[in-house]
Amino acid sequence: MAEIKKGDKITLKKLPKQDYYEETIDDIIDVLKGKHSDSMKLQWCSNTMQVLDAWFQEDELSATRYAKTKLIPVFEQLIDKSEVEYMSDFFDFYKRLYAFCGNRDLECFIDYMEFEKSNRVLSKRRDVLLPFIDALNRLDTDPKLKYVIASFFPSAGKSFSANYYTAWTYGRDINNSNLRLSYNEELVLGFSRSIKDLISSPNFSDVFKHYKIYKGKPFEKEKESDWKIKNANVLTSHISRTRDGGTTGVRANKTIIFDDMTKGAEEASNSAIHQAYYNKWKTEWFNRKDGNNTKYVFLGTMWSPEDILNRVREDREKISPLVPSKKFKYTWESEDGSTIVIRVPLLDENDESTCPDAYTTEEAREIRDTTDPYLFQCVYQQDPIAPSGLEFADELLQHYDKLPLNEDGTPAYPDYCFASLDTPRRGGDNASMPIFVPANDGKFYFVDCLFKRKPMTSLYDEIVNKIIDYNVTDFVIENNTDTSLKTVLEERLEAKGYLHCVIREKYNTKNKELRIGDTRDVVKRMILFKNKSDYNPNTEYGRFMKDFTTYSFDFKNKHDDANDSVALFASETIIQKGRMSKPIPIDRREYGI
């Protein structure tokens, strides 16, 4: 690059093609990072904005993306390293850069709108809210994306994000129209007022300069429930309705947002209410779209597996499978690109709060320990379980503190174990292998397990190691598909010199729900489980117990591997043990076998 002198300016006449915008800004970044005076760097900051404005006219997305990822970090450094007299000048350019990016980028728009606030929501909750904000941004840019389904624990900032998104859409296109629905009139009208305040603010006009002509008064009609932006080519810009309000005749061409459609705990287990509003979605609300470009956002706190958030997710998943996002945690995208599902729990897999600004880890754990397990899983973890039929709920099981010892400190239980194995049938299933220590009173201690979502071929060695480590002498496996499994395990055990395990195959013809139901009383009467406080939720034992204790006999279950493997053990070992000899460890070599 040629030597930079004070007073030099970048002119786009020397740039024959658009690719040179990026090259030009890279050159400017070199100057801004170099050892030049602050006064010279300020001149180049001005040149930067000129280049970006020209680039934006040709390619909005590329210019915005480059400014956000490359320039904003550089401008932050300029503020930190500048002399005091120039600091405010660099900060002004920094804000201008956010305003520039906010025109096309929802995250930057929110950051700019919150610049002057002392309590900035996004800056404190970015990790939790960013997947949702990114999904809303994509609604504006991705024609394939039609549905965003996002559930958060209370006070996470979900409605805050939706309000900013809605205001942003009117900056993007004055002719956009949106419909917002919620269970409560005061709530939905409050959303409407917040959106109007955002659009009327001077910061909004900084981002969307065509609003300056309104001088803070951009509305033609200003009813709280229905209002219109001046000069907009729509009947109504924003429509607010409760779930019981009339929507006949109203339409939205941009987004229909369903925000907190369930009233709360009082409606959590009311199947009739959930069904009524789901039916209304299918017959009335869906048709409030104005053309084929309208998008749908389902937003709220999960109160039940039957509520509209979960029902719509299930419907979308039937159309196209959901796969984990490569970009965000707690986020899934449909294979056809039409749907994004976001479910952010309060406590993560390490039992830590995902949003300390709203709930500290200590507060979150206290909520968990003092809240009904059904409500906690739905409301705070966004992982709905059935409200009834939970016959394996943790409080209904028998527990043990430690394995019993004799007075002299020796184990008061045998030195061998029993185990069972339920093999995965689908990609989302777990290989489930609970391990049990027999007690002297005829009961069984559930001491450990293998519980992994992997194909069986990759688990052979782990299964063999568990058998050896726990001295498993009787091992029953359900094997309706792979007839070689028993042989493979026996050969690997023999190769390691372990000849004490009898492997029994069970070719099950009974429906698994029937088997789980038939053995439920035996399981609760004869098996003892670890106390909740004695295992980490993120361990295999913890994940096993989560699935096991949330199994419902009244509702469809997403996973039944844990329950099926325990039922297999109960039916083939506990119930059958009166008709089978007690396994005794032997060395087959002594008998020439």
Wavefront OBJ file of the C-alpha trace (Angstrom):
o trace
v 0.000 0.000 0.000
v 1.211 3.515 -0.786
v 2.398 5.741 2.058
v -0.486 7.448 3.850
v -0.210 11.152 4.340
v -2.330 13.527 6.348
v -5.198 14.827 4.238
v -5.265 11.827 1.892
v -8.742 10.611 0.971
v -10.095 7.429 -0.528
v -12.002 7.914 -3.778
v -14.139 5.169 -5.232
v -13.408 6.260 -8.815
v -10.269 4.115 -8.635
v -12.300 1.021 -7.785
v -13.492 -0.664 -10.993
v -15.528 -3.369 -9.265
v -17.377 -4.030 -6.036
v -14.765 -6.450 -4.678
v -12.518 -3.460 -4.067
v -14.775 -2.140 -1.290
v -13.473 -4.837 0.985
v -9.904 -4.223 -0.165
v -10.272 -0.493 0.474
v -11.606 -0.971 3.993
v -8.826 -3.446 4.734
v -6.351 -0.705 3.787
v -8.133 1.741 6.062
v -8.047 -0.787 8.927
v -4.271 -1.014 8.501
v -4.092 2.759 8.933
v -6.371 2.754 11.968
v -4.255 0.057 13.606
v -0.995 1.780 12.706
v 1.098 4.291 14.624
v -0.537 7.413 13.267
v -1.862 10.417 15.162
v -5.394 10.357 16.505
v -6.304 13.378 14.366
v -5.258 11.510 11.209
v -7.159 8.383 12.300
v -10.289 10.473 12.786
v -10.031 11.626 9.178
v -9.812 8.001 8.070
v -12.809 7.101 10.212
v -14.777 9.629 8.173
v -13.480 8.061 4.970
v -14.562 4.656 6.271
v -18.176 5.771 6.593
v -18.124 7.151 3.052
v -16.901 3.813 1.687
v -19.464 1.865 3.695
v -22.328 4.076 2.489
v -21.302 3.476 -1.118
v -20.893 -0.269 -0.538
v -24.307 -0.445 1.162
v -25.973 0.932 -1.967
v -24.664 -2.028 -3.955
v -24.756 -4.856 -1.397
v -26.485 -4.232 1.928
v -25.693 -7.591 3.507
v -22.004 -7.706 2.627
v -21.371 -4.133 3.735
v -23.197 -4.690 7.024
v -21.536 -8.012 7.744
v -18.060 -6.606 7.113
v -18.673 -3.510 9.211
v -20.006 -5.595 12.113
v -17.323 -8.281 12.169
v -14.234 -6.307 11.086
v -14.724 -2.612 11.802
v -16.608 -2.505 15.109
v -13.785 -4.332 16.969
v -11.238 -1.903 15.480
v -13.293 1.127 16.528
v -13.558 -0.288 20.067
v -9.764 -0.404 20.234
v -9.514 3.161 18.953
v -11.660 4.368 21.865
v -9.611 2.432 24.408
v -6.244 3.582 23.078
v -7.010 7.165 22.062
v -5.972 10.285 23.904
v -8.636 11.711 26.212
v -9.350 14.726 23.985
v -10.203 12.466 21.028
v -12.073 9.731 22.903
v -15.551 11.219 22.443
v -14.900 11.758 18.725
v -13.959 8.107 18.250
v -17.006 7.101 20.285
v -19.254 9.126 17.950
v -17.893 7.207 14.966
v -18.322 3.984 16.916
v -22.011 4.801 17.459
v -22.419 5.778 13.814
v -21.037 2.402 12.853
v -23.644 0.660 15.013
v -26.384 2.824 13.495
v -25.107 1.908 10.035
v -25.148 -1.837 10.841
v -28.489 -1.570 12.641
v -30.247 -0.799 9.366
v -29.665 -4.393 8.271
v -28.644 -6.225 11.448
v -31.161 -6.645 14.286
v -28.524 -7.253 16.972
v -26.723 -4.008 16.131
v -30.059 -2.180 15.971
v -30.904 -3.249 19.529
v -27.428 -2.357 20.757
v -27.686 1.099 19.211
v -31.157 1.712 20.626
v -29.854 0.769 24.085
v -26.647 2.821 23.912
v -27.891 5.528 26.250
v -29.699 3.220 28.675
v -28.164 2.420 32.039
v -29.811 -1.005 32.186
v -29.086 -2.646 28.843
v -30.960 -5.896 28.444
v -29.162 -7.337 25.435
v -25.640 -6.662 26.655
v -26.365 -8.639 29.852
v -28.330 -11.470 28.239
v -26.691 -11.788 24.839
v -25.811 -15.480 25.188
v -29.425 -16.358 25.957
v -31.154 -14.046 23.462
v -28.791 -14.085 20.482
v -30.125 -17.336 18.923
v -33.610 -15.805 18.892
v -32.451 -12.412 17.611
v -30.446 -14.085 14.866
v -33.492 -16.152 13.873
v -35.674 -13.026 13.710
v -33.035 -11.317 11.569
v -33.095 -14.270 9.184
v -36.854 -13.927 8.785
v -36.080 -10.727 6.900
v -33.360 -12.190 4.690
v -34.163 -15.869 4.137
v -37.239 -16.551 1.979
v -37.217 -20.237 2.960
v -37.542 -19.523 6.679
v -41.223 -19.341 7.646
v -41.437 -20.351 11.317
v -39.503 -19.403 14.447
v -40.601 -21.249 17.590
v -38.806 -19.989 20.691
v -39.435 -20.877 24.316
v -37.648 -19.337 27.285
v -37.991 -19.363 31.039
v -39.825 -16.341 32.558
v -38.063 -12.952 32.458
v -35.478 -14.044 29.894
v -36.207 -11.081 27.590
v -38.177 -12.845 24.870
v -40.920 -10.199 24.513
v -38.297 -7.450 24.689
v -36.594 -9.007 21.650
v -39.874 -9.371 19.762
v -40.713 -5.701 20.388
v -37.404 -4.544 18.945
v -37.786 -6.884 15.985
v -41.241 -5.510 15.218
v -40.052 -1.889 15.361
v -37.072 -2.814 13.174
v -39.355 -4.256 10.483
v -41.009 -0.851 10.056
v -37.608 0.731 9.551
v -36.745 -1.924 6.986
v -39.966 -1.272 5.058
v -42.575 1.323 5.964
v -45.221 -0.852 4.286
v -44.738 -3.839 6.584
v -47.628 -4.923 8.797
v -47.524 -7.163 11.872
v -50.089 -8.913 14.057
v -49.300 -9.583 17.735
v -51.386 -11.948 19.874
v -51.202 -12.839 23.558
v -53.463 -14.160 26.311
v -53.843 -10.816 28.107
v -55.038 -7.431 26.807
v -52.852 -5.376 29.125
v -49.849 -7.406 28.025
v -50.422 -7.139 24.284
v -51.231 -3.408 24.472
v -48.057 -2.904 26.490
v -46.100 -4.497 23.639
v -47.810 -2.096 21.235
v -46.863 0.972 23.302
v -43.249 -0.170 23.578
v -42.966 -0.601 19.809
v -44.416 2.879 19.192
v -41.952 4.395 21.670
v -39.057 2.768 19.829
v -40.193 4.048 16.438
v -40.711 7.573 17.801
v -37.268 7.822 19.385
v -34.467 9.934 17.844
v -32.181 6.884 17.801
v -34.598 5.122 15.462
v -34.261 7.978 12.989
v -30.472 7.727 13.248
v -30.679 4.153 11.962
v -33.513 4.677 9.491
v -32.922 8.191 8.227
v -36.125 8.372 6.172
v -38.006 8.666 9.499
v -36.428 12.056 10.212
v -39.179 13.702 8.166
v -41.687 12.713 10.860
v -39.801 14.574 13.624
v -40.759 11.966 16.240
v -44.436 11.765 15.187
v -44.603 8.984 12.591
v -48.158 7.731 13.222
v -51.236 8.511 11.187
v -53.630 6.862 13.627
v -52.605 6.046 17.168
v -55.031 3.604 18.766
v -53.192 1.339 21.170
v -54.589 -1.785 19.533
v -54.308 -0.669 15.896
v -52.014 1.980 14.481
v -50.597 3.038 11.137
v -47.375 4.735 10.113
v -47.785 7.827 7.953
v -47.513 7.259 4.203
v -47.587 3.458 4.643
v -49.366 1.614 1.871
v -51.286 -0.690 4.247
v -54.615 -0.451 6.020
v -53.013 -0.925 9.462
v -49.336 -1.229 10.337
v -49.675 -2.961 13.693
v -52.575 -4.988 15.099
v -52.767 -6.131 18.731
v -55.241 -8.798 19.819
v -55.809 -11.118 22.733
v -56.257 -14.801 21.976
v -60.001 -14.357 22.508
v -60.249 -11.131 20.501
v -61.597 -10.981 16.993
v -59.114 -11.166 14.125
v -61.615 -11.431 11.291
v -60.725 -8.939 8.577
v -57.227 -8.099 9.861
v -54.124 -9.249 8.014
v -50.340 -9.017 8.356
v -47.904 -9.127 5.452
v -44.689 -9.410 7.524
v -45.109 -11.372 10.759
v -47.766 -12.879 12.982
v -46.349 -13.175 16.503
v -47.904 -15.427 19.136
v -46.457 -14.278 22.456
v -47.339 -16.121 25.696
v -50.588 -17.751 24.604
v -50.932 -19.804 27.805
v -52.092 -17.888 30.851
v -49.873 -19.677 33.344
v -49.850 -22.492 35.866
v -53.638 -22.370 36.180
v -53.942 -23.518 32.555
v -50.893 -25.771 32.403
v -52.801 -29.043 32.757
v -56.022 -27.937 31.044
v -56.052 -30.028 27.873
v -59.301 -28.500 26.647
v -57.867 -24.966 26.633
v -54.693 -26.051 24.841
v -56.756 -27.882 22.206
v -59.099 -24.931 21.728
v -56.301 -22.482 20.931
v -54.463 -24.975 18.762
v -57.676 -25.407 16.765
v -57.988 -21.634 16.511
v -54.465 -21.481 15.101
v -55.289 -24.051 12.450
v -58.608 -22.552 11.419
v -58.370 -18.794 12.051
v -54.975 -17.338 12.983
v -53.005 -19.046 10.245
v -55.226 -17.356 7.672
v -54.533 -13.849 8.954
v -51.530 -13.766 6.623
v -51.513 -11.295 3.754
v -49.902 -13.186 0.903
v -47.375 -16.024 0.958
v -44.486 -14.049 2.448
v -45.927 -13.703 5.960
v -43.793 -15.353 8.661
v -44.907 -16.912 11.966
v -43.222 -16.481 15.342
v -44.336 -18.581 18.315
v -42.865 -17.211 21.486
v -43.337 -17.852 25.167
v -42.747 -20.048 28.162
v -43.483 -23.737 27.836
v -46.285 -24.683 30.201
v -47.309 -28.065 28.880
v -46.459 -30.611 26.180
v -49.946 -29.837 24.849
v -49.588 -26.072 24.523
v -49.403 -24.357 21.172
v -45.613 -23.935 21.283
v -45.040 -27.660 21.472
v -47.875 -28.651 19.158
v -46.658 -26.402 16.345
v -43.100 -27.675 16.827
v -44.348 -31.241 16.461
v -46.268 -30.291 13.314
v -43.211 -28.665 11.751
v -40.983 -31.605 12.673
v -43.351 -33.986 10.869
v -42.888 -31.934 7.705
v -39.086 -31.797 7.949
v -36.757 -33.283 10.620
v -35.073 -30.906 13.044
v -31.286 -31.050 13.381
v -29.072 -29.234 15.926
v -27.830 -25.831 14.819
v -24.144 -25.603 13.996
v -24.089 -22.011 15.222
v -26.128 -21.864 18.445
v -26.709 -24.013 21.491
v -30.304 -24.994 22.344
v -31.281 -24.355 18.721
v -32.503 -26.669 15.975
v -33.212 -26.054 12.295
v -35.362 -28.082 9.957
v -33.618 -29.816 7.098
v -35.765 -27.940 4.569
v -34.799 -24.556 6.090
v -38.384 -23.589 6.913
v -38.262 -23.725 10.704
v -36.021 -22.707 13.617
v -36.757 -24.052 17.098
v -35.111 -22.511 20.178
v -35.494 -23.907 23.687
v -33.321 -22.271 26.334
v -33.360 -23.933 29.788
v -32.720 -22.088 33.020
v -30.213 -24.684 34.253
v -27.720 -26.029 31.755
v -26.245 -29.529 31.571
v -23.737 -28.593 34.291
v -26.519 -27.412 36.642
v -25.471 -23.762 36.134
v -27.760 -20.838 35.324
v -27.854 -19.922 31.638
v -28.836 -16.351 32.516
v -27.218 -15.098 35.743
v -28.577 -11.600 35.069
v -32.121 -12.926 35.577
v -31.441 -15.804 37.985
v -28.242 -16.692 39.770
v -27.295 -20.357 39.824
v -28.260 -20.515 43.497
v -31.678 -18.990 42.766
v -32.237 -21.322 39.821
v -31.378 -24.397 41.881
v -33.663 -23.244 44.678
v -36.507 -22.874 42.172
v -35.826 -26.398 40.936
v -35.786 -27.854 44.435
v -39.018 -26.133 45.512
v -41.073 -26.381 42.306
v -43.250 -29.251 41.158
v -41.043 -31.337 38.801
v -43.624 -31.194 36.018
v -43.843 -27.394 36.138
v -40.088 -26.940 36.497
v -39.351 -29.084 33.435
v -41.919 -27.205 31.381
v -41.689 -23.622 32.634
v -38.002 -23.322 33.478
v -36.301 -26.032 31.441
v -38.467 -25.792 28.305
v -38.416 -29.590 28.154
v -42.076 -30.479 28.671
v -43.052 -33.661 30.407
v -46.524 -35.061 30.806
v -48.599 -33.584 33.639
v -50.044 -36.944 34.616
v -49.247 -40.624 34.469
v -45.782 -40.075 35.993
v -45.685 -43.283 37.969
v -41.886 -43.314 38.004
v -41.570 -39.786 39.411
v -38.542 -39.591 41.676
v -40.584 -39.132 44.827
v -42.434 -42.409 44.109
v -39.236 -44.461 43.869
v -37.216 -46.129 46.595
v -33.740 -44.704 47.208
v -30.522 -45.623 48.947
v -27.747 -43.518 50.436
v -24.898 -46.017 50.192
v -24.553 -49.712 49.571
v -24.914 -51.561 52.917
v -21.923 -52.665 54.955
v -21.509 -55.283 57.652
v -20.447 -54.287 61.145
v -16.825 -55.028 60.262
v -17.015 -52.697 57.243
v -17.157 -55.439 54.619
v -19.803 -55.259 51.864
v -23.180 -56.661 52.894
v -23.977 -57.583 49.315
v -22.608 -60.033 46.737
v -19.540 -59.255 44.624
v -21.383 -59.729 41.358
v -23.980 -57.699 39.415
v -26.820 -58.142 36.973
v -27.495 -55.977 33.904
v -29.841 -55.533 30.964
v -29.512 -53.802 27.600
v -32.078 -52.085 25.402
v -30.513 -51.493 21.991
v -31.362 -48.339 19.988
v -33.858 -48.706 17.163
v -33.669 -45.176 15.743
v -31.012 -42.505 15.491
v -32.442 -40.535 18.430
v -32.579 -43.517 20.795
v -30.091 -44.336 23.530
v -28.337 -47.617 24.103
v -29.493 -48.198 27.682
v -27.664 -50.618 29.998
v -28.572 -50.324 33.705
v -26.446 -52.292 36.188
v -27.841 -53.710 39.432
v -26.289 -55.016 42.651
v -28.481 -57.688 44.321
v -29.337 -57.003 47.965
v -29.595 -59.668 50.638
v -33.317 -58.954 51.061
v -34.049 -59.759 47.422
v -34.099 -56.140 46.199
v -31.664 -54.530 43.753
v -29.527 -51.397 43.845
v -29.309 -49.479 40.574
v -25.620 -48.494 40.779
v -24.523 -47.434 37.296
v -25.438 -47.503 33.631
v -24.321 -47.035 30.089
v -26.658 -44.535 28.438
v -25.440 -43.170 25.133
v -26.925 -42.028 21.864
v -24.489 -43.899 19.663
v -24.731 -46.802 17.208
v -24.208 -50.207 18.776
v -21.094 -50.926 16.697
v -19.259 -48.125 18.515
v -20.313 -49.317 21.983
v -19.129 -52.936 22.047
v -15.960 -52.193 24.010
v -17.753 -49.939 26.504
v -20.348 -52.635 27.171
v -17.637 -55.257 27.656
v -15.728 -52.966 30.042
v -18.856 -52.362 32.122
v -19.443 -56.110 32.378
v -15.897 -56.716 33.583
v -15.704 -53.685 35.905
v -18.903 -54.656 37.719
v -18.419 -58.428 37.509
v -21.740 -58.875 35.702
v -22.700 -62.539 35.762
v -26.169 -62.364 34.196
v -26.804 -60.064 31.257
v -30.110 -59.983 29.385
v -30.295 -58.111 26.101
v -33.280 -57.262 23.940
v -32.207 -58.024 20.442
v -34.845 -58.021 17.746
v -32.617 -56.740 14.942
v -28.933 -57.701 15.293
v -28.629 -61.455 15.880
v -24.839 -61.194 16.068
v -24.743 -58.992 19.180
v -24.587 -61.855 21.697
v -21.792 -63.553 19.741
v -19.791 -60.349 19.366
v -19.943 -59.606 23.098
v -19.055 -63.186 24.085
v -16.052 -63.198 21.758
v -14.770 -59.891 23.137
v -15.261 -61.000 26.724
v -13.413 -64.243 26.021
v -10.571 -62.317 24.387
v -10.180 -60.408 27.668
v -10.278 -63.626 29.709
v -13.656 -62.890 31.300
v -15.772 -66.047 31.264
v -18.179 -65.375 34.130
v -21.063 -63.727 32.268
v -24.122 -65.539 30.957
v -25.657 -63.491 28.145
v -29.328 -64.133 27.494
v -31.143 -62.781 24.451
v -34.760 -61.750 24.643
v -36.634 -61.554 21.368
v -39.501 -59.436 22.576
v -42.889 -59.705 20.955
v -44.784 -57.705 23.582
v -45.431 -54.006 22.999
v -42.867 -52.084 25.058
v -45.527 -49.841 26.630
v -47.287 -52.975 27.880
v -44.056 -54.390 29.292
v -43.242 -51.121 31.076
v -46.780 -51.044 32.458
v -46.794 -54.693 33.498
v -43.552 -54.327 35.462
v -44.136 -50.906 37.052
v -45.124 -52.273 40.468
v -42.160 -54.665 40.563
v -39.786 -51.849 39.633
v -41.066 -49.516 42.344
v -41.132 -52.282 44.950
v -37.880 -54.094 44.197
v -35.376 -51.546 42.807
v -33.599 -48.839 44.800
v -32.223 -45.753 43.026
v -29.577 -43.203 44.011
v -30.729 -40.002 45.681
v -31.005 -37.016 43.357
v -28.282 -35.209 45.268
v -25.836 -38.077 44.717
v -25.460 -37.795 40.945
v -24.774 -35.012 38.446
v -27.630 -34.357 35.971
v -25.110 -34.314 33.111
v -23.750 -37.818 33.799
v -25.100 -40.894 32.064
v -26.827 -41.854 35.313
v -28.366 -38.365 35.535
v -29.646 -38.375 31.956
v -30.963 -41.922 32.455
v -32.910 -40.839 35.542
v -34.308 -37.753 33.821
v -35.824 -39.867 31.049
v -36.870 -42.611 33.481
v -38.687 -40.359 35.956
v -40.542 -38.327 33.305
v -42.052 -41.307 31.494
v -45.834 -40.961 31.286
v -48.513 -43.597 30.863
v -50.999 -40.949 29.714
v -49.036 -39.127 27.018
v -46.718 -39.976 24.154
v -43.093 -40.171 25.283
v -40.150 -38.837 23.290
v -37.792 -41.407 24.839
v -38.506 -44.700 26.606
v -35.088 -46.386 26.436
v -34.368 -46.070 30.169
v -37.771 -47.401 31.188
v -37.678 -50.222 28.655
v -34.266 -51.433 29.816
v -35.408 -51.457 33.470
v -38.637 -53.230 32.484
v -36.540 -55.802 30.619
v -34.493 -56.415 33.756
v -37.623 -56.618 35.907
v -39.395 -59.094 33.642
v -36.429 -61.300 32.711
v -34.405 -61.247 35.934
v -36.485 -60.204 38.944
v -39.740 -61.904 37.972
v -38.022 -64.888 36.363
v -35.385 -65.439 39.014
v -37.620 -67.829 40.935
v -37.530 -70.076 37.893
v -33.839 -69.807 37.152
v -30.776 -70.909 39.000
v -28.796 -68.249 40.770
v -25.817 -67.299 38.585
v -22.515 -68.493 40.051
v -19.195 -67.288 38.642
v -17.291 -70.161 37.037
v -14.149 -70.561 34.960
v -15.205 -72.399 31.817
v -11.636 -73.561 31.233
v -11.920 -75.870 34.230
v -14.617 -77.750 32.361
v -12.885 -77.726 29.009
v -15.265 -75.200 27.447
l 1 2 3 4 5 6 7 8 9 10 11 12 13 14 15 16 17 18 19 20 21 22 23 24 25 26 27 28 29 30 31 32 33 34 35 36 37 38 39 40 41 42 43 44 45 46 47 48 49 50 51 52 53 54 55 56 57 58 59 60 61 62 63 64 65 66 67 68 69 70 71 72 73 74 75 76 77 78 79 80 81 82 83 84 85 86 87 88 89 90 91 92 93 94 95 96 97 98 99 100 101 102 103 104 105 106 107 108 109 110 111 112 113 114 115 116 117 118 119 120 121 122 123 124 125 126 127 128 129 130 131 132 133 134 135 136 137 138 139 140 141 142 143 144 145 146 147 148 149 150 151 152 153 154 155 156 157 158 159 160 161 162 163 164 165 166 167 168 169 170 171 172 173 174 175 176 177 178 179 180 181 182 183 184 185 186 187 188 189 190 191 192 193 194 195 196 197 198 199 200 201 202 203 204 205 206 207 208 209 210 211 212 213 214 215 216 217 218 219 220 221 222 223 224 225 226 227 228 229 230 231 232 233 234 235 236 237 238 239 240 241 242 243 244 245 246 247 248 249 250 251 252 253 254 255 256 257 258 259 260 261 262 263 264 265 266 267 268 269 270 271 272 273 274 275 276 277 278 279 280 281 282 283 284 285 286 287 288 289 290 291 292 293 294 295 296 297 298 299 300 301 302 303 304 305 306 307 308 309 310 311 312 313 314 315 316 317 318 319 320 321 322 323 324 325 326 327 328 329 330 331 332 333 334 335 336 337 338 339 340 341 342 343 344 345 346 347 348 349 350 351 352 353 354 355 356 357 358 359 360 361 362 363 364 365 366 367 368 369 370 371 372 373 374 375 376 377 378 379 380 381 382 383 384 385 386 387 388 389 390 391 392 393 394 395 396 397 398 399 400 401 402 403 404 405 406 407 408 409 410 411 412 413 414 415 416 417 418 419 420 421 422 423 424 425 426 427 428 429 430 431 432 433 434 435 436 437 438 439 440 441 442 443 444 445 446 447 448 449 450 451 452 453 454 455 456 457 458 459 460 461 462 463 464 465 466 467 468 469 470 471 472 473 474 475 476 477 478 479 480 481 482 483 484 485 486 487 488 489 490 491 492 493 494 495 496 497 498 499 500 501 502 503 504 505 506 507 508 509 510 511 512 513 514 515 516 517 518 519 520 521 522 523 524 525 526 527 528 529 530 531 532 533 534 535 536 537 538 539 540 541 542 543 544 545 546 547 548 549 550 551 552 553 554 555 556 557 558 559 560 561 562 563 564 565 566 567 568 569 570 571 572 573 574 575 576 577 578 579 580 581 582 583 584 585 586 587 588 589 590 591 592 593
